[in-house]
Amino acid sequence: MMTFEEFTAKIHKTIDLDLSKYKENQLKRRVTQFMNRYELASFSSFFDLLEKDAHVLSKFRDYITINTSEFFRDTKVYRYIEKHILAHHHSRKPTYKIWSAGCSVGAEPYTLAMLAMEKKISRINITATDYDRSVLKKAKEGIYTKSYLKNVPDQYLRKYFTEDKKQYRILPEVKKNVTFQEHNLLSDRFLTSNHLILCRNVFIYFTYEVQMELVRKFAAALQPGGYLIIGSSEFIPVPETFGFEKEYYSIYKKAL
Ligand SMILES: C[S@@+](CC[C@H](N)C(=O)[O-])C[C@H]1O[C@@H](n2cnc3c(N)ncnc32)[C@H](O)[C@@H]1O
């Protein structure tokens, strides 16, 4: 009989995602829920199916990585970025480098791009990464239903989107500020010299040790005085250990 550990080891080899770094109970529950859809009772029969059927494998990958997102998710964070972070960036300064890590369908980096455009910051470079290819495809298309846009102020909706049959398409002027890239936080090299990194509602799924390792790597990936923003239910204990100071809510500033 295949154990859960054997199953995750096989998945690691097959889709290059190390599930042993995700929180075990939560992961097990999700794997079992997914298996129930196919009425499968053992990990070995489930793995056989995943090996045989690329479509199910791709669905499983989407399910396990949890892609929920929306524009202006957690509005007060974006208000803070606008007022206290982007406002201090002048166009004389070097290009402002932002990394949206675990960007899902692109709502997060496009929200940042719109805020930068409002602040008339032209020298901006937003790199948005995710492990999951299918969300990156959707992000590049930039077409959303209203459910992703419920927090978007009306003037942004009118200015930065076109509407067609209840689908909202983000304008090319916004798109051109964002570069999407496949990137696995657990195994790929981190982007360097960022001024601002957002990794929100991503590392909550990883074990504590992995979370702390990611925070250490994010600290190294930031310029002095740069910011790391995590999700509202995520937390960095003793941020000073990593050279961070908690500035507000889920926003941490790297020492100068
Ligand atoms: C819940 S979404 C968060 C989206 C966005 N940051 C937000 O807060 O709205 C989590 C994203 O993390 C991505 N993810 C999960 N494991 C990952 C990994 N190992 N490397 C990179 N991205 C990962 C998922 O594919 C998913 O798109």
The ligand as a Tripos MOL2 file, in Angstrom:
@<TRIPOS>MOLECULE
LIG
   27    29     1     0     0
SMALL
NO_CHARGES

@<TRIPOS>ATOM
      1 C1         -4.1430   32.0100   -2.7420 C.3       1 LIG1
      2 S1         -3.1600   32.4380   -4.1550 S.3       1 LIG1
      3 C2         -2.6070   34.0520   -3.7060 C.3       1 LIG1
      4 C3         -2.6910   35.0430   -4.8340 C.3       1 LIG1
      5 C4         -2.3280   36.4870   -4.4920 C.3       1 LIG1
      6 N1         -0.9960   36.5990   -3.9490 N.3       1 LIG1
      7 C5         -3.3310   37.0650   -3.5270 C.2       1 LIG1
      8 O1         -3.0250   37.2300   -2.3470 O.co2     1 LIG1
      9 O2         -4.4490   37.3680   -3.9510 O.co2     1 LIG1
     10 C6         -1.7330   31.4070   -3.8780 C.3       1 LIG1
     11 C7         -0.8340   31.2570   -5.1140 C.3       1 LIG1
     12 O3          0.4000   30.6710   -4.7080 O.3       1 LIG1
     13 C8          0.8600   29.8340   -5.7460 C.3       1 LIG1
     14 N2          1.8130   28.8550   -5.2220 N.ar      1 LIG1
     15 C9          1.5790   27.7670   -4.4420 C.ar      1 LIG1
     16 N3          2.7250   27.0830   -4.2380 N.ar      1 LIG1
     17 C10         3.7050   27.7790   -4.8920 C.ar      1 LIG1
     18 C11         5.1090   27.5840   -5.0610 C.ar      1 LIG1
     19 N4          5.7160   26.5490   -4.5010 N.pl3     1 LIG1
     20 N5          5.8030   28.4880   -5.7980 N.ar      1 LIG1
     21 C12         5.1830   29.5490   -6.3640 C.ar      1 LIG1
     22 N6          3.8540   29.7890   -6.2510 N.ar      1 LIG1
     23 C13         3.1280   28.9060   -5.5230 C.ar      1 LIG1
     24 C14        -0.4300   29.1920   -6.2400 C.3       1 LIG1
     25 O4         -0.2660   28.6470   -7.5570 O.3       1 LIG1
     26 C15        -1.4270   30.3430   -6.1670 C.3       1 LIG1
     27 O5         -1.5680   30.9960   -7.3990 O.3       1 LIG1
@<TRIPOS>BOND
     1     1     2 1
     2     2     3 1
     3     2    10 1
     4     3     4 1
     5     4     5 1
     6     5     6 1
     7     5     7 1
     8     7     8 2
     9     7     9 1
    10    10    11 1
    11    11    12 1
    12    11    26 1
    13    12    13 1
    14    13    14 1
    15    13    24 1
    16    14    15 ar
    17    14    23 ar
    18    15    16 ar
    19    16    17 ar
    20    17    18 ar
    21    17    23 ar
    22    18    19 1
    23    18    20 ar
    24    20    21 ar
    25    21    22 ar
    26    22    23 ar
    27    24    25 1
    28    24    26 1
    29    26    27 1
@<TRIPOS>SUBSTRUCTURE
     1 LIG1         1 GROUP 0 **** ****
